[in-house]
Amino acid sequence: MFSKEEAKEIRQLFWHKLESRTRRLPGQKGKKIKWIFDETGIKGLDLRFDINRQRAIVALEINHRNENRRLQLYEKLEACKSIFETQYEGPLTWDYVYTKEEGRDVCRVYEALSPADMYQEEKWPEVMKFMIDRMIRMEKAFLEVKDFLLHDELGQ
């Protein structure tokens, strides 16, 4: 086991190395990739990396504080599921009530790599390759349906 401080250092090193790997993507020419993440343009909808001791996740997360709004946005996204998954180039897990580790409920569309343990450095190259590849695909799928989702957002 790791001390609290050692675990924190490993987590920081993981995220730093993941960020460094995005600088070496084809076509980036040494520039850091600009991920969309929480700047999707839709309130309460973010793209996320998540990793713990069991699995790595790349997700589109709907975390609007208003439950009705969160579920409404999820239903709108689910209505274009086939378009989203076609652009993503694969099936995803669609979870309208995903409980995060801190106990907060969100809606998530995601792909997970399991097993994937953040604390096993020898597995980082494989895990990071998965996370980067899937985030590129997630952003592509999101951008394909963004205007449809944004239209709903503007109507609110």
C-alpha positions in Angstrom: 0.0 0.0 0.0 1.0 3.6 -0.5 1.0 6.4 2.1 -1.4 9.2 1.4 1.4 11.4 0.1 2.9 8.6 -2.1 -0.6 8.0 -3.6 -1.0 11.7 -4.3 2.4 11.8 -6.0 1.6 8.8 -8.2 -1.7 10.4 -9.2 0.0 13.7 -10.1 2.7 11.8 -12.1 0.0 9.9 -14.0 -1.9 13.0 -15.1 1.4 14.8 -15.9 2.5 11.9 -18.1 -0.9 11.7 -19.8 -0.7 15.4 -20.6 2.9 14.9 -21.9 1.8 12.1 -24.2 -0.8 14.3 -25.9 2.0 16.5 -27.1 3.3 13.6 -29.2 0.1 12.8 -31.1 0.4 12.7 -34.9 -0.4 16.1 -36.4 0.2 18.0 -33.2 3.8 19.1 -34.1 4.8 19.3 -30.5 1.8 21.4 -29.5 -0.3 20.3 -26.5 -3.7 19.0 -27.6 -6.6 21.2 -26.6 -9.3 18.9 -25.2 -12.9 20.2 -25.0 -13.5 18.7 -21.5 -15.7 21.2 -19.6 -15.7 23.8 -22.3 -18.3 22.0 -24.4 -20.6 25.0 -24.7 -23.4 23.2 -23.0 -24.0 23.9 -19.3 -23.7 20.7 -17.2 -22.2 18.6 -20.0 -18.5 17.7 -19.8 -16.1 15.2 -21.3 -14.1 13.3 -18.6 -11.1 11.1 -18.0 -11.5 9.0 -14.9 -9.2 6.3 -13.5 -9.0 4.4 -10.2 -7.8 1.1 -8.9 -10.2 -0.9 -11.0 -10.7 0.8 -14.4 -10.1 3.7 -16.7 -13.1 5.6 -18.2 -13.5 8.1 -20.9 -17.0 9.6 -20.6 -19.4 12.2 -21.7 -20.9 13.3 -18.4 -24.1 15.2 -17.9 -23.8 16.7 -14.4 -26.3 19.5 -14.4 -27.4 20.2 -10.8 -31.1 20.3 -11.8 -32.1 16.6 -12.1 -35.0 17.3 -14.5 -32.6 19.2 -16.8 -29.9 16.5 -16.5 -32.4 13.8 -17.5 -33.9 15.9 -20.3 -30.4 16.4 -21.8 -29.6 12.7 -21.4 -32.9 11.8 -23.2 -32.0 14.2 -26.0 -28.5 12.6 -26.3 -30.0 9.1 -26.2 -32.4 10.1 -29.1 -29.3 10.4 -31.3 -27.5 7.3 -29.9 -27.0 5.6 -33.3 -25.4 8.8 -34.7 -23.3 9.2 -31.6 -22.0 5.6 -31.6 -21.4 5.6 -35.3 -19.2 8.6 -35.0 -17.5 7.1 -31.9 -17.0 4.0 -34.0 -18.1 1.6 -31.3 -20.7 0.7 -28.6 -20.8 2.7 -25.4 -22.3 2.2 -22.0 -25.3 4.5 -21.5 -26.1 5.1 -17.8 -28.7 7.6 -16.9 -27.9 7.2 -13.2 -24.2 6.8 -12.6 -23.1 7.3 -9.0 -19.7 8.9 -8.8 -17.3 7.9 -6.0 -18.2 11.0 -4.0 -21.9 9.9 -4.1 -23.2 12.4 -6.7 -25.5 11.1 -9.4 -24.8 12.1 -13.0 -25.7 10.7 -16.4 -22.8 9.1 -18.3 -22.1 7.7 -21.7 -18.7 6.0 -21.5 -16.3 3.3 -22.4 -14.2 1.6 -19.7 -11.0 -0.3 -19.8 -10.9 -2.9 -17.1 -8.7 -3.9 -15.3 -6.8 -0.6 -15.2 -5.0 0.4 -12.0 -3.6 3.9 -11.8 -1.0 2.7 -9.3 0.5 0.1 -11.7 3.0 2.3 -13.6 4.0 -0.6 -15.9 0.5 -0.5 -17.4 0.4 3.3 -18.0 1.3 3.2 -21.7 -1.6 0.8 -22.5 -4.0 2.8 -20.3 -2.9 6.2 -21.7 -3.2 4.9 -25.2 -6.8 3.8 -24.5 -7.7 7.1 -22.8 -6.3 9.3 -25.6 -7.8 7.3 -28.4 -11.2 7.1 -26.8 -11.2 10.8 -25.9 -10.4 11.7 -29.5 -13.4 9.5 -30.6 -15.6 10.9 -27.8 -15.0 14.5 -28.9 -15.6 13.6 -32.5 -19.0 12.0 -31.6 -19.9 14.9 -29.3 -19.2 17.5 -32.0 -21.4 15.5 -34.4 -24.5 16.0 -32.1 -23.6 19.2 -30.3 -25.8 21.5 -32.4 -28.8 19.2 -31.8 -28.1 19.3 -28.0 -27.3 23.0 -28.0 -30.6 23.7 -29.7 -32.3 22.2 -26.7 -30.0 24.2 -24.4 -30.9 27.5 -26.1 -34.6 26.7 -25.8 -34.3 26.7 -22.0 
